[in-house]
């Protein structure tokens, strides 16, 4: 029944939300996907939607998705215009890895519009507070969440384990159907560690529950640990958070972070719409700033135009107009687009060959294409 309701809802979006903008203005109806209800990404999306409604009369409908695949599927089908996603729906979808490496997916031509790179929050592997854990290395033998269809969450957990000198073989993997379920599992004692933004509503629930919550630290001077972490997830950087469960009102938590949420579109989506959406996010920042924990990271001053996924032409048009886009950013962007094109061509060749062992064949084909193009091989 829930799937039928969602399908009907998405069908309504197609009919009522035009995929274009006029004169740099947003249409009256828009839709994007986000993380599940209670997550930082969902809460921020709702706050942004309220601000756009007040300032521009635009009704933003936020469709929650429990994992990277369910957030990205409506985007690639054109049933929503944008997705407020993370590294799973951006970088990993672009790379065609993990769930996106399955035969019905493949590397996606994802484009970035703008991202929350606030620095006030971390994205971390939280640990139940009743375990007396001090460091990530102490998770050996403990239960760690694995969310089906969410490669970003799972790779991030793997990266934190690697920082502590551990692998999935050193812990007990506990599978959950979604982000919210993994945190419910931590609260109810089914698992000992789960991944989230430090300001997610779920983390506050966990901190207030009987087990409590603890964020083991990431030492920025631990070069070996960071090297292990970034070998798994190159998008991570050490960061000191001041916003989040058990963090608010303290001197902060020294951990790690990356841009989240990241507002994305498909490469072939309307240039004028992407331009208008980017402009609206920048010029209405003051209207939504402070309306949800960690939302301040959407500010223009925090944008990283040389990240791991390319920007949309419409976004580039806007950033160029306001003097924020540079030759260096364009060169970096062109290289990322070329990387996506190389991966897309390799995928098409493999589809034609139709190998029996798809997973092994794509892994080899992907690495071959990246090496031939002179691109860094990740995953």
N, C-alpha and C positions, 0 to 999 in steps of 0.2 A: 504494500500500500504506500509506504513512504517513497519508494522508487517511482510509483505512478504519479504521486503528488509532485515530486521534484521534476519529472518529465513534463508534466502539464505546466508547471511553473516556468520551466525553461522555454517551452513552446510559446508561452505568453510573452516572454522577453523578446523572442525573435520578432513577434508581431508588433510589439509596442515600443521597442528601443531601437531607433534608427542608428545604423553604424556609420554615421557621418556627422560632421559639425558644420555650422555656417558662420562665416565671419569671425572665426576664432572663438565662438561660443559653444558651450556644451548643449547637446539636445536635452529635452525635458526628461527623458528616461535613459538611464544607464544601468548596467549590471556588471558586477565583478565577483569572482570567487575569492574566498579567504579561508584562513584556518578555521577550525571548529569554534562554536560558541564558547565564550569564556577565555579564549586565547587572546594574546596581545594583538595579533593581527586582526582578529575579528572585531575586538573592542575599538581599535583605532579606525578600522574601516567604517564602523557605524558612526563614530564621532566625525569623521571626514564627510560622510554622507549627510549628516545633520547640518554641517557648515555649508555644504554646497546647496542644500535645499534653501537655507536662509539667504545665502548670498546671491544665488543664480537661478533659483527655482527648479533645480535639477533633482530629480528623484533617483537616488542611487540605491539599488537593491543589492544587498550583500548575500551571496549564496555560500553558506559554510560547507567546507569539504573536509572530510576526516583525514585525508592523506594527499600526497603530491599528485597521484594519478587522478583522484576525484576532483581536485582543484584545476588540473590542467586539461582534462577531457572537454569540459564545456568551452574552454578557451579555443582549443584547436578545432572544435566543431563550429565555432562562430556563434555559439549560443549565449556567450557573454563577451563583452568587449575587452575586459581587462582581468587580471588576476593579481591580488595582493598576496604574494607567495614568498617562499624562501629560496634557499639554494637548490632545493629539490626541483621545484617548478621552473627554475631559471637555469642554473649552471648544469645540473645533472640531466635535465630535459634536453638542453642544448647538446650535451655530450653523448646522449643516447646510451646511458649506462643504468645498471640496476633494473628497476621496473621499466625504465624507458628503453632498455635494450631488448625487450621482448619483441617478437615478430610483428605484433600489431601496433607497435609504437615507432621506435627509431628516433634519431636525433631531430630535435624540433627547432625551427627558425625563430627562437624566442628573442624578443627585443625588450629592453628596459626603458621605462619612462623616467622614473625617479625612485629613490630608495630611502628607507629610514636607516641612516648611518649615525645614530645619535650619540653613542658613546656613554649614555647614561645607564644603559642596560647591558647585561651580558646574555649570551646564549650558552647554556651550561647544562651539564649532567648533574641534576640535583639528587641528593641522597637522603634517605630517611634518617631523621635525627636520633633515632633510638639505637643506632648501630655502633656508636662511638668511633666512627670513621673520621680520620683526620686528613688523609691524602687519597688521591685516586688509586694509588697502588694498593690501598686497603680494601678495594672492591674484589680482590681475588676470592673466588668461591662464592661471591654474593650473586643475587638475582638482578639482572639488568634488562630493561624493557627493550623489545624489538617490535616496532609497529609495522604491520603488513601494509604494503603499498606506499611506504614513506621512506624512500632511500635517504633523504636528507637527515631525518631523525636518526636513522640507524648508522649512517656513516659518521655523523657527529658523535654519537655514543662511542663508536669505534675509535675516533680520534682522541677522545678524552681517555679512553682505556689505554691507548698507545702512549699518551703523555705519562701515564702511570706505569708504563712498561708491561702492559697487559694486552691480551687479544681476547676475542670472543671465546676462545678455547679455555681461557682462565676463569670465566664466569658462567653462570647459568642463564641462558637466553630464555626470556619469558615473552611469548608472542601476545600482542593485543591487536584489536581491529582498528584502533584509531588513537589519536593523540590524547583525547580526553579519557579514554578507557585506561591508558597506561598510567595516568596520574591518579585515577580512581583506584587502580591496582596498588599504587604506592601507599595511598592513604589507608586502604583496607588490608595491607599486609601481604599482598600477592606478589609484590616485587620490591626491590630495595633501592633502585635508582631509575630515573626517567629524565628525558631531555625536555627543556623548555626555555623560553625567554624568562629572565628573572622576574619580569613584571606580569607574567601570565596570571590570569585569575586562578588557574589551577594550582599555581605555586603558593598563592596566598591561602588557599583552602588547605593545602598540605601543611603549611607552616602552623596553621591554627588547629590542626587535627592532633590527636594524642601522640602519634609517632614523631611529629615535628619534621623539620627540614634543615638540611645543612648543605652548603655549597663548598666543596673542597677547593682550595686555592690553586691557581696557575701562577707559578713563579716566572716572571719575565726574564729572569737571569738564568733559568734552567734551559740552556741551549740544547742539550741532548733531548730533553723531554719535548721541547717545542718542535725540534726537528722531526721527531717521531709523529707528533700531532699533525704538523703541516704536510708531512708525506702522505697522510691519509686525506686531509682536508686543507688544501692550500689557501682557502679563503679565510681561515681563522687568523686572528692577531690578538696578542695580549691586550686586555682592556680592563679598566677599573670601573665597575658599575656603582652607581649611587641610587638606583631605583630598582625596587624589587622586594619580594618576600624576605623578611629578616635582614634587609639591606637599608630600607627607608630609614632615614634619621641617623644612620651610622656614618663612619668615615669612608665606607664603601667596601666593595668586594673585588679583589684582584682575581680576575678570571680571563675569559676570552670572548670574542664576539665577531660578528660579520654583519653586513647590512641585512635588516629584517624589520618589517616586510619589504619586499621589492615589488613595485608595481610594474607589471609586464603586459605586453601585447604580442600578437603574432607579427612577423615581418611584413605580411601582406595586408595588415589592417589599415584602415583609412588614415592617411597622413594628416589630414586636417583634424580628425578626431583625436589622434595622438597628440598633436600640437595643442589643441584646446584643453585636453585633460592635463597635460604637463603644466600648461599655463595656469590652469585653475588650482592645481596642487601648490604651485609656488606662490601665486598672488593671493590665495585665501589662507595661507599658512597661519596668520595671526588669528583667524576665525576658529581654527580647530586646535591650535596649540594649547596644551594644558587640559584638553578635554578627555584624555585617556592617558594612563601611565606610559611613559616612554615615547609619546607621540612627537616630542620636540625634535626628534632626529630627522624628520622630513624636511627640515629647513634647508634652503638653498646652500647655505654656507657649508653644510656637511656632505655635499654630494661628491662622490668619487667617480669621475668620468673615465677612469682607466681601470675598471673592475674586470670581472671574469666573463661577463656577457655583454654583447653590443647594445647600443642605444638605438631606439627607433628613429627613423628619419624625421618624423614629426616632432619628437623631443629635441633632436639635434637642431631643427629649424628654430625652435623657441630659445634654446640655450645660446644659439649663435646670435639671435636678435638682441639678447640682453648682454652680450659680450662675455659669456661664461665658457663658451666652447673654444678650444684651442687647436692648433695644428697637431700638437702631440696627442690630444684626445682623438682627433680624426684618424690619425695614423694607427693608433691603438685599436680604434673601432673597426677600421678597414681590415686589420689583421684578424680580428675576432670574426668578422663576417666571412672572411676567406676560410677560416677554420671551420665554421658551420657549413660552408659550401663543400669543403673537402669531405666532411663527415657525411653530408647528405648524398654526395656522389658515390661514396663507398657503400652506403646503405642501399642505394638503388642498384648498384652492381651485384650486391649480395642477394637482393630480392630476386633478381633475374636468375642467379645461379641456384637459388633455393636449396641450400645445403641441408643435409639430414640433421646434423648437430648444429642448430642455429646459434646457440650461446657461444660455443667454442669458435665457430667460424666468424661471428661478428667481433668477438674479442680480438682475434688475429687481424681481421680486416681493418678494424678501427685503428689499431696500433700501427699497422702498415701505412694507412692513409695519413695519420698524424706525423709519422716519421718522414714520409716522402715529402710532406709539405713544410717540414722544418718547424712543426708545432710541438709544444711541450706535451708529453704524454702523462696524463693524470688518470688514475684508476686503471 
